[in-house]
Amino acid sequence: MSDAAATTVTEWRPRFNPWLIALPVMLATFMVILDTSIVVVALPYIAGNLGATQDESTWVLTSYLVANAIILPASAWFSSFFGRKRFLVACTVLFTLASVTCGVATSMPMLVVSRVFQGLGGGAMQPLAQAILLESFPPTQRGTATALFGLGVVVAPIVGPTLGGWLTDQFSWRWTFYVNLPVGILAVLLMILVVEDPPYIRARRPGRIDGIGFGLMGLFLGTLQIILDKGQDADWFSAVWLRWFAVICAVSFVGFIVRELLTDHPIVDLRIFKNRNFAVSSALFGLFGLVIYALITLQPLFLQSLMGYTAFDAGLSVTPRGVGALAAVLAVGALASRVNPKMLVALGFALSAIASFLLSRLDLQMSMSSIVLPNIIAGLGSSCIFVPLTILSIGTLRNEQIGNATGLQNLVRNIGGSVGLSYVSTMLQRYAQAHQVFLVGHFSPLNPQYRQHLAAAQNLLAMRFNPGDALIRARDLLYGTILQQSTYWAFMDLFYVVACLCAVCLLCAFVFERPRQARAVALAD
């Protein structure tokens, strides 16, 4: 590239105000990420209405996540081939139409197929929106651009369960999909008016699609997502089909890496991982996805299973997290260009660790107010992580590398979220079983405390039942207490594990180099 061309690429600015461009792309981003969590609370209603089992209804989530994951890393190639604006508008239209067909679905197969198309459209929208924001704002304002994108990434998964519960209770589960229609139409109209392709997108046309690489990537990501979503139900590797899926996943993953590194026109440029900041940030983004989805899943589940909260109230309990994230995200965006971003990342993981530790100290006599402060702290931490981590990752990359980078990072974050959900569902049962084995050891006639509690329960029940039945029911009552306590300690263990993981991530934040634009601003000041 000549010096003149390089200058043109570097100094390109969109015709419209970046804030105006941000509106449609953020509408699209929020809509897509919202749909990863909004239907969670509606699954029992979907299963009942469409005559499916609870296990079959989970394919509504799995099909969306699989399709989303497959298209994410390839979004940069498709945007180069079709044009970024044209591809983004097409994806938004596909997502919106698929949302409507999800809402009118009359059977589970129809709903699952519609969710696949919804995932295909939505998967590309996230990295495209992020790349457009980063390129529309000047380098010194990339903290602000990242903060805007962070609004969707951090707040949408928190709002999803609450909004989904409200729509399902007040109207129908179908409205969790219909809500996308007006938002999608508005986003498409605004995209057509204000979004444009930068010169290097218009000038660059990739060669033929790497069909082998795309096929290996789809096979690897599809089998991985199914393993993560269905592993616990199938008792993991005790199931023959899951072992086969694991072999296929591993082989296709190795084949995909080899193919993309050897071919001249890869569908995903993996060489970008040679950049230290990008590689470290990708790993931390994966852990960030694991942490945020683990916490968002654990807290409502704890309140529903042990405290008797309704689905809506449990989802509402996560709202303070969104308030904290919203309050911090724009402030962090402004600070990121003036404060060393890796210090903000470290602060974010420290806050997340503190929030997780506070949640690990809850008890069964807590009130709703007990979880407000940990959630606000967790929201502040999420914003402190996402914004500067994005700046660190793209701060040492060229503009034309950003599209590929955002696709890979969104993929890693989503995989981290899937791992977090799978880890929570698996370890919650295993920790509970371990605690149950320990507590049952005290469930013995040789234990004076056990005899004392059994006699007290039996005397209480003797007023309604004969002595034999009262003894049996007293034992059942004490065993129920053991089950409750073992589950409670399993939740506390997982909150503590997340806190420790955040503490480890805090140390990793100091491996980064400081990005170019951050150094330039510091020198200018």
C-alpha positions in Angstrom: 0.0 0.0 0.0 1.4 3.4 -0.9 1.9 6.2 1.6 -1.0 8.2 0.1 -3.3 5.2 0.3 -2.3 4.5 3.8 -3.0 8.1 4.8 -6.4 7.9 3.2 -7.3 4.7 5.1 -6.0 6.1 8.4 -7.8 9.5 8.0 -11.1 8.2 6.7 -14.1 9.5 8.5 -17.8 8.8 7.9 -20.0 11.4 6.4 -22.5 11.3 9.2 -21.9 12.0 12.9 -20.6 8.8 14.7 -23.3 9.2 17.4 -25.9 9.0 14.7 -24.3 5.9 13.2 -24.1 4.3 16.7 -27.9 4.4 17.1 -28.9 1.7 14.5 -25.9 -0.6 15.1 -26.5 -0.5 18.9 -30.2 -1.2 18.4 -29.2 -4.3 16.4 -26.5 -5.4 18.9 -28.8 -5.0 21.9 -31.6 -7.0 20.1 -29.2 -9.9 19.2 -27.6 -10.3 22.6 -31.0 -9.9 24.4 -32.2 -12.9 22.5 -29.6 -15.2 24.0 -31.2 -14.9 27.4 -34.8 -13.5 27.0 -36.4 -16.9 26.2 -34.8 -18.7 29.1 -37.6 -18.0 31.5 -40.2 -18.8 28.8 -39.0 -22.3 28.0 -41.5 -24.1 30.3 -44.3 -22.1 28.6 -43.0 -22.9 25.2 -42.8 -26.6 26.0 -46.3 -26.7 27.3 -47.8 -24.7 24.5 -46.1 -26.7 21.7 -46.5 -30.1 23.3 -42.8 -30.7 23.9 -40.8 -32.0 26.8 -38.6 -29.7 28.9 -35.5 -31.3 27.4 -36.7 -30.8 23.9 -37.5 -27.1 24.6 -33.8 -26.5 25.4 -33.1 -26.9 21.6 -34.6 -23.4 21.3 -31.5 -22.1 23.0 -29.0 -24.6 21.6 -30.0 -24.1 17.9 -29.7 -20.3 18.3 -26.2 -20.5 19.9 -24.9 -23.1 17.4 -25.9 -21.0 14.4 -24.7 -17.8 16.1 -21.3 -19.4 16.8 -20.7 -20.7 13.3 -21.3 -17.4 11.6 -19.4 -15.1 14.1 -15.8 -15.7 13.0 -16.6 -15.7 9.3 -18.4 -12.3 9.4 -15.3 -10.4 8.3 -15.0 -12.5 5.1 -18.7 -12.1 4.3 -18.6 -8.4 4.9 -15.6 -8.0 2.6 -17.3 -10.1 -0.1 -20.8 -8.5 0.0 -19.9 -5.1 1.5 -20.2 -4.5 5.2 -23.3 -2.2 5.0 -25.1 -4.6 2.6 -24.3 -7.6 4.7 -25.3 -5.9 8.0 -28.7 -4.8 6.6 -29.3 -8.3 5.2 -28.4 -9.9 8.5 -30.7 -7.5 10.4 -33.6 -8.3 8.0 -33.0 -12.0 8.3 -32.9 -11.8 12.1 -36.1 -9.7 12.2 -38.1 -12.0 9.9 -36.9 -15.1 11.7 -38.1 -13.5 15.0 -41.5 -13.2 13.5 -41.6 -16.8 12.3 -40.4 -17.8 15.8 -43.4 -16.0 17.3 -45.9 -17.6 15.0 -44.4 -21.1 15.3 -47.0 -23.9 15.7 -44.6 -26.7 16.4 -41.2 -27.3 18.0 -39.4 -28.2 14.7 -40.7 -24.9 13.2 -39.5 -22.9 16.2 -36.0 -24.6 16.2 -35.5 -24.0 12.4 -36.6 -20.4 12.9 -34.1 -20.0 15.7 -31.3 -21.3 13.4 -32.0 -18.6 10.9 -32.3 -16.1 13.7 -28.8 -17.2 15.0 -27.3 -17.0 11.5 -28.5 -13.4 11.1 -27.6 -12.4 14.6 -24.2 -14.0 14.7 -22.7 -11.6 12.2 -24.4 -8.5 13.6 -22.3 -8.3 16.8 -18.8 -8.1 15.2 -20.0 -5.9 12.4 -21.6 -3.5 14.8 -18.5 -3.3 16.9 -16.2 -2.8 13.9 -18.4 0.0 12.6 -18.4 1.8 15.9 -14.6 1.5 16.3 -14.0 2.8 12.8 -16.6 5.6 12.9 -15.1 7.2 15.9 -11.6 8.6 15.8 -8.9 6.5 17.6 -8.8 8.9 20.6 -12.6 8.3 21.1 -12.5 4.5 20.8 -13.1 4.2 24.5 -16.5 5.9 23.9 -17.2 3.7 21.0 -16.4 0.6 23.0 -18.5 1.9 25.9 -21.5 2.1 23.6 -21.0 -1.4 22.3 -20.5 -2.5 26.0 -24.0 -1.2 26.8 -25.4 -4.0 24.7 -22.9 -6.7 25.7 -23.1 -6.1 29.4 -26.7 -4.9 30.0 -28.6 -7.0 27.5 -28.0 -10.4 29.1 -29.1 -8.9 32.4 -32.3 -7.3 31.1 -33.2 -10.5 29.1 -34.6 -12.7 31.9 -36.5 -9.8 33.5 -38.0 -8.6 30.3 -38.7 -12.2 29.1 -40.5 -13.0 32.4 -42.6 -9.9 32.2 -43.6 -10.4 28.6 -44.4 -14.1 29.2 -46.5 -13.3 32.4 -48.4 -10.4 30.9 -48.9 -11.5 27.3 -47.4 -14.7 25.9 -44.0 -16.3 25.3 -44.5 -15.3 21.6 -43.9 -11.7 22.5 -40.4 -12.5 23.5 -39.9 -12.7 19.7 -42.4 -10.2 18.5 -40.6 -7.5 20.5 -37.8 -7.6 17.9 -40.0 -6.5 15.0 -40.3 -2.8 15.6 -36.7 -2.6 16.7 -35.5 -4.4 13.7 -37.4 -2.3 11.2 -36.1 0.9 12.8 -32.6 -0.4 12.8 -32.7 -1.4 9.1 -34.1 2.0 8.0 -31.4 3.9 9.9 -28.6 1.6 8.7 -29.6 2.3 5.1 -29.5 6.1 5.7 -26.3 6.6 7.8 -24.0 3.5 7.6 -21.3 3.4 4.9 -18.3 1.2 4.1 -14.8 2.6 4.6 -12.5 2.7 1.6 -10.5 -0.4 2.5 -13.7 -2.4 2.6 -14.9 -1.1 -0.8 -11.4 -1.7 -2.3 -10.8 -5.1 -0.9 -12.5 -8.1 -2.4 -11.6 -11.6 -1.1 -11.1 -14.6 -3.3 -13.3 -17.6 -3.4 -14.7 -18.7 -0.1 -12.6 -21.3 1.8 -15.3 -24.0 1.8 -13.1 -26.5 3.5 -12.2 -24.1 6.3 -15.7 -23.0 6.7 -17.0 -26.6 6.9 -14.4 -27.6 9.5 -15.1 -24.5 11.5 -18.9 -25.2 11.4 -18.3 -28.8 12.5 -16.0 -27.8 15.3 -18.2 -25.0 16.7 -21.5 -26.9 16.2 -20.3 -30.1 18.0 -18.7 -28.0 20.8 -21.9 -26.1 21.5 -24.0 -29.2 21.5 -21.5 -30.9 23.9 -21.6 -27.9 26.3 -25.4 -27.6 26.2 -26.3 -31.3 26.4 -23.3 -32.7 28.3 -24.8 -32.6 31.8 -28.1 -34.1 30.6 -26.2 -37.0 29.0 -23.9 -37.5 32.0 -21.0 -36.3 29.9 -18.6 -39.0 28.6 -20.7 -41.9 29.8 -22.8 -41.3 26.7 -21.4 -42.9 23.5 -22.8 -40.2 21.2 -21.1 -37.5 23.3 -17.7 -39.3 23.1 -18.1 -39.4 19.3 -19.0 -35.7 19.2 -15.9 -34.9 21.3 -13.7 -36.8 18.8 -15.3 -35.0 15.9 -14.9 -31.7 17.6 -11.2 -32.2 18.4 -10.3 -33.5 14.9 -12.2 -30.7 13.1 -10.6 -28.1 15.4 -7.1 -29.3 14.6 -8.0 -29.5 10.9 -9.5 -26.0 10.9 -6.3 -24.5 12.5 -4.0 -26.2 10.0 -6.2 -25.3 7.1 -6.5 -21.6 8.0 -2.7 -21.3 8.6 -1.7 -22.9 5.3 -4.3 -21.5 2.9 -3.6 -18.2 1.1 -7.2 -17.0 1.5 -8.5 -18.2 4.9 -12.1 -17.5 5.9 -10.7 -16.6 9.4 -7.2 -15.0 9.7 -5.8 -16.8 12.8 -2.4 -15.1 12.3 -3.8 -12.2 14.2 -3.2 -14.2 17.4 0.5 -13.4 17.0 -0.3 -10.0 18.4 0.2 -10.3 22.1 -2.4 -7.9 23.2 -5.1 -9.5 21.0 -4.2 -13.1 22.2 -4.2 -12.1 25.9 -7.4 -10.1 25.6 -9.1 -13.0 23.7 -8.3 -15.3 26.6 -9.6 -12.8 29.1 -12.7 -12.2 27.1 -13.4 -15.9 27.2 -13.0 -15.9 31.0 -15.1 -12.7 31.2 -17.9 -14.4 29.3 -17.6 -17.4 31.7 -17.8 -15.2 34.8 -20.7 -13.0 33.7 -22.9 -15.8 32.5 -22.1 -18.0 35.5 -23.1 -15.2 37.9 -26.2 -14.3 36.0 -27.3 -17.9 36.0 -26.3 -18.8 39.6 -28.1 -15.9 41.4 -31.6 -16.4 39.9 -31.3 -20.2 40.3 -30.3 -19.8 43.9 -33.3 -17.6 44.6 -35.8 -19.8 42.8 -34.6 -23.2 44.1 -33.8 -22.3 47.7 -35.7 -19.1 48.5 -38.9 -19.7 46.6 -38.8 -16.7 44.3 -40.8 -16.6 41.1 -39.0 -16.5 37.7 -39.9 -12.9 37.3 -38.7 -11.9 40.8 -35.5 -13.9 40.4 -34.8 -12.2 37.1 -35.6 -8.8 38.7 -33.0 -9.5 41.3 -30.2 -9.1 38.6 -31.5 -5.6 37.7 -29.0 -3.7 40.1 -26.2 -5.3 38.1 -27.5 -3.5 35.0 -27.8 -0.3 36.9 -24.1 -0.6 38.0 -23.0 -1.5 34.5 -24.9 1.4 32.9 -23.6 3.9 35.4 -20.0 2.9 34.9 -19.8 2.1 31.1 -19.7 5.7 29.8 -17.5 6.9 32.6 -15.0 4.1 31.9 -15.2 4.9 28.2 -14.1 8.5 28.9 -11.3 7.4 31.3 -9.9 4.6 29.1 -8.0 7.1 26.9 -6.5 8.9 29.9 -5.9 6.0 32.4 -3.8 3.0 31.6 -6.4 0.5 30.3 -4.8 -2.5 31.9 -5.3 -0.9 35.3 -9.0 -0.5 34.6 -9.2 -4.2 33.5 -7.5 -5.2 36.8 -9.9 -3.0 38.7 -12.9 -4.6 36.9 -11.8 -8.1 37.8 -11.1 -7.0 41.4 -14.6 -5.6 41.7 -16.1 -8.8 40.1 -14.1 -10.9 42.6 -15.4 -8.8 45.5 -19.0 -9.1 44.3 -18.7 -12.9 43.9 -17.1 -13.2 47.4 -20.0 -11.2 48.9 -22.5 -13.5 47.1 -20.7 -16.5 48.6 -21.5 -15.1 52.1 -25.3 -15.2 51.6 -27.5 -17.2 53.9 -31.1 -18.6 53.7 -32.4 -15.9 55.9 -31.4 -13.1 53.5 -33.7 -10.5 52.1 -33.7 -9.1 48.5 -31.8 -6.0 49.8 -28.8 -8.3 50.6 -28.0 -8.9 47.0 -28.3 -5.3 45.8 -24.8 -4.2 46.7 -23.0 -7.3 45.3 -24.9 -6.8 42.0 -24.1 -3.1 41.7 -20.4 -3.9 42.3 -20.5 -6.7 39.7 -22.1 -4.3 37.2 -19.4 -1.8 37.8 -16.8 -4.5 37.4 -18.3 -5.7 34.1 -18.0 -2.3 32.5 -14.5 -1.8 33.9 -13.5 -5.0 32.2 -15.2 -4.8 28.8 -14.4 -1.3 27.6 -10.6 -1.2 28.4 -10.1 -4.8 27.4 -11.5 -4.0 23.9 -9.2 -1.0 23.7 -6.2 -3.0 24.6 -7.0 -5.7 22.1 -7.5 -3.4 19.0 -5.1 -0.7 20.1 -2.2 -2.4 18.4 -4.1 -3.5 15.3 -4.5 -1.8 11.9 -8.1 -0.6 11.0 -8.4 -3.3 8.3 -7.8 -6.0 10.9 -10.6 -4.8 13.2 -13.4 -6.7 11.5 -11.6 -10.0 11.7 -10.6 -9.3 15.3 -14.1 -8.4 16.5 -15.5 -11.6 15.0 -13.0 -13.7 16.8 -13.4 -11.9 20.1 -17.2 -12.1 20.1 -16.9 -15.8 19.3 -14.4 -16.4 22.2 -16.7 -14.5 24.6 -19.7 -16.4 23.6 -17.9 -19.8 24.0 -16.8 -18.6 27.4 -20.4 -17.9 28.3 -21.4 -21.4 27.1 -18.6 -22.9 29.1 -19.8 -20.9 32.1 -23.4 -22.1 31.8 -22.3 -25.7 31.3 -19.8 -25.5 34.3 -22.5 -24.1 36.6 -25.1 -26.8 35.7 -22.5 -29.6 36.1 -20.7 -28.5 39.2 -23.8 -27.4 41.0 -25.0 -31.0 41.0 -21.6 -32.5 41.8 -20.8 -30.1 44.7 -24.3 -30.8 46.1 -23.6 -34.5 45.9 -20.3 -34.1 47.7 -21.8 -32.0 50.5 -24.6 -34.5 50.8 -22.2 -37.4 51.3 -20.5 -35.3 54.0 -23.7 -34.3 55.8 -25.3 -37.8 55.6 -22.3 -39.0 57.7 -23.9 -37.1 60.6 -27.3 -38.7 59.9 -26.6 -41.5 62.4 -28.4 -42.7 65.7 -24.9 -42.6 67.3 -24.9 -38.8 66.9 -26.5 -37.1 69.9 -27.5 -34.0 67.9 -29.2 -36.1 65.3 -31.2 -38.0 68.0 -32.1 -34.7 69.6 -33.4 -33.1 66.4 -35.2 -36.3 65.3 -37.0 -36.5 68.7 -38.0 -32.9 68.5 -39.4 -33.3 64.9 -41.1 -36.6 65.9 -42.8 -35.0 68.9 -44.0 -32.1 66.7 -45.5 -34.5 64.1 -47.0 -36.8 66.7 -49.8 -34.4 67.2 -51.1 -35.2 63.7 -49.8 -38.7 62.9 -49.4 -42.0 64.8 -45.9 -42.7 66.3 -44.7 -44.9 63.4 -45.7 -42.4 60.7 -44.4 -39.5 62.8 -40.9 -41.1 63.0 -40.8 -41.7 59.2 -41.9 -38.2 58.4 -39.4 -36.8 60.9 -36.6 -38.6 59.2 -37.9 -37.3 55.8 -38.0 -33.8 57.2 -34.3 -34.0 58.4 -33.2 -35.5 55.1 -34.9 -32.7 53.3 -32.9 -30.3 55.4 -29.7 -32.1 54.4 -30.6 -31.8 50.7 -31.4 -28.1 51.2 -28.1 -27.5 53.0 -26.0 -29.4 50.5 -27.5 -27.4 47.6 -26.9 -24.2 49.5 -23.2 -25.0 50.1 -22.9 -26.0 46.4 -24.0 -22.5 45.4 -21.7 -20.9 47.9 -18.8 -23.0 46.6 -19.5 -21.9 43.0 -19.7 -18.2 43.9 -16.3 -18.6 45.7 -14.8 -20.4 42.7 -15.9 -17.5 40.4 -14.3 -15.0 42.9 -11.0 -16.9 42.7 -11.1 -17.0 38.9 -11.6 -13.3 38.8 -8.5 -12.9 41.1 -6.4 -14.9 38.7 -7.6 -12.8 35.7 -6.6 -9.7 37.7 -3.0 -10.8 37.6 -3.2 -11.6 33.8 -4.2 -8.0 33.1 -0.6 -6.8 33.6 0.7 -8.8 30.6 -0.6 -6.2 28.1 1.3 -3.7 26.2 -0.2 -0.2 26.2 -2.0 0.6 22.9 -0.6 3.2 20.6 -3.5 5.7 20.9 -3.4 5.6 24.7 0.3 6.5 24.6 -0.3 9.2 22.1 -3.0 10.8 24.3 -0.8 10.6 27.4 2.0 12.3 25.6 -0.2 15.0 24.2 -1.4 15.8 27.8 
